[in-house]
């Protein structure tokens, strides 16, 4: 997990910990920036759809299924819904 990588073995001193994380971010370069962007894209998509609670599965940046944690079942529910809509 990205957050775990950045937070691994940080000291209790907040100032030192912040300096270490800044260094890790700098060393990660564009690859780390890409990973952070990808990690938060889903959050941005969910906010734009008005997702207000979890669990929620977003499909095609258009459909939201609340209360489901199994992606295959959520997709099946959306497929079923699409069949009933003109």
Secondary structure, DSSP 4 states (H G I P E B T S, - for coil): -HHHHHHTT--S-HHHHHHHHHHHHHHHHHHHHHHHHHHHHHHHHHHHHT--SSSEEEETTTEEEES---HHHHHHHHHHHHHH--
